[in-house]
Amino acid sequence: MELFEYARPDLMAGKKILYVHGFASGGQNGTVRTMRLLLPEAEIIAPDLPVRPQEALALLKDICATRKIDLILGTSMGGMLAEQLRGIHRILVNPAFHLADTILKNNGLGRQEYHCPRADGETSFLVNKPLLEDFREVSSACFEGIPEDASSLDTFGSLTGDQGLVYGMFGTRDNMVDTYDEFASHYPNAIRFDGGHYLDDSVFLHSVLHVIERIDDIQNNRRKPVVLVSFTDTLADVRNGISKNIPTQEFEACGSAVKSFAALCRNYTPYVLVSSHFNNPDTLPEIFRWVERHLGVPAWNRVIVSNRKDIVLGDYLIDRYPERLGTSDFMGTVLHFGEDPFRTWEDVMTFFDRLGGQ
């Protein structure tokens, strides 16, 4: 299937997205082309940034002030710069908050080639010690005024100022920068995704696009029906995993559960509903890791733990065992997974496709 078949003309329609590229890149790279393909009704503004970071930041602030930007997406160096563009929803992908150190670590001194064509026709630039000091100076302003308490239990659930506007995304296979802990100490929306440092089409489609969708829903005050999906033998094949005596993280997904959970996000708000034996609490961390590893970004911050399913509010509940834990008294619609007419995930998705978001 071609990438254009995943285009979302409904997403960010009529809005302006500012893309801030990474080091040695430009505003016409592959990510920009992907964004314009998948978000055809959004205006993608993607300038070539000056080499000096002070000039780049001044340019970006001017664009934000004059163009009324709705969303900023910054990658690597662009993530570091985007963090400082306050008051706007931002997504920082593998932000390089200490770019000077990253450049030195990767032998980046000297003449460097740009990774893509630039509007000014330049094909290379010089990285020297004064430029590194410029990056240190600009990077030092990151997190200014943002309290370093986002990971504290005392402040959990409370957002102040910009803290709720910023989403950090961090590749689990990024071998160039590692700023997850630093970001998470200032901002609560720290998300891991399956990928490396560079933002390719697959990562954008399966991870970044889901965060853009959440932001678009927030901006439009859009309330989607809630679909609760039971973890046990509905998302994860727990029964077979236990019989094989394999770790929870290695449990297989039930059929096309992973793909279906992600697809539900378009018209619904899906949550993973976990029921854990009270006398065996050690299983919960393993379940959370399974969710992060298998479901990825679509399930980020969407896990509910309850051993009474009837007290959880939702419009739909997909459950293999409707006779257990109060499911029969659930206030919404229960779909008995594994039995007709919902024997497979394909059957479930046919049901929701016909509903079209109702």
Secondary structure, 3 states (H helix, E strand, C coil): CCHHHHCCCCCCCCCEEEEECCCCCCCCCHHHHHHHHHCCCCEEECCCCCCCHHHHHHHHHHHHHHHCCCEEEEECHHHHHHHCCCCCEEEEECCCCCHHHHHHHCCCCEEEECCCCCCCCCCEEEECHHHHHHHHHHHCCCCCCCCCCCCCCCCCCCCCHHHHCEEEEEECCCCCCCCHHHHHHHCCCEEEECCCCCCCHHHHHHHHHHHHHHHHHHHCCCCCCEEEEECECCCECHHHHHHCCCCHHHCCECCCHHHHHHHHCCCCEEEEEECCCCCCCCHHHHHHHHHHHHHCHHHCCCEEECCCHHHCCCCEEEECCCCCCCHHHCCCEEEECCCCCCCCHHHHHHHHHHHCCC
